[in-house]
Amino acid sequence: MFVEVEAWCFRVLGHGTLTSLRAEAGGQMSHQFRYDSDEQGTVAVKVRSDSADRISRCLQIQRIAADAGFPCARPLTRADLLEPGVVVSAETWLAGGEMRSGGEVSFAARSAKLLAGLMEILESQSPTGLGAPPPWMHWNPPTGGLWPTNPVVDAMNQDLVPGHVHDIARSVSRRLAQGVLPLVVGHGDWESQNLRWQGDLPWAVHDWDSLVALPEAAIVGAASGAFASTATPTLSTIESSGNFIDAYQQARDRRFTDEEQEVAWAASLWPALHNARGESLFQSPPVALDALTCQAPERLQRAGVP
């Protein structure tokens, strides 16, 4: 693939030098490259298995955010097909900044306010064109199954997943299926590993391929559970999630309705459910699983699940 990416860079960005990078802060399904262009300077190049139409919509929204002054790279090219089902694009090089960890009140508030700023920028954007959410946000797949289809994962021994993980997932899925809240555009992978800071100021938000069309409260809720995750995904403490949700509402200058509060708390569980299932199937340390097992009863109660 390196040769094909290099040829695309020559054609679209002019002559330069291509370097393959370790996948970091760019989406778990993307391959990152650095391209030192003789004409445009240093550029970030992303290659991923996806639809060109969906990525084009993501790039359009990312460009709107960047043009509004939000801290993110600005797309430089359209989404091109490198080969069937493989999409390539380039954006400004925005390296540096620090990744924060921990779920303390001050960080929860900063992260929530940053998300609130993005949601305000994007509130006029149509949710069409973004397709299905990524699996860690896909609690009601169209197949009618509990989990979104993944041939590799589905072929594994599902008996490795503890029964209570499936039970919690069913409860969350049912609760979120009851909602009639409008869809909006938001970031669907709001984890510390995708955010960079300089001191207390935001420097860069990465992984714009994970934009979603979901209810605002669901986007905020999922972020409240995942915002402290770094290289190893986990579930924030209940206190930290509550601080995140409260700070978001304060930043948007409106209170969630009772329905939105319940949707937020239900959605706070799904990324951890996705990760707990993965830990069980791949027999990884049960970081998300242990946190989920401990916190699920309280979170389900706050979600209005009996």
Helices and strands as residue ranges (DSSP letters): H 2-13, E 16-20, E 30-37, E 41-49, H 52-67, E 80-83, E 86-92, H 105-122, G 135-137, H 151-154, G 158-160, H 163-177, E 183-187, G 192-194, E 195-198, E 201-205, G 208-210, E 211-215, H 216-226, H 238-252, H 258-267, H 270-282, H 287-302
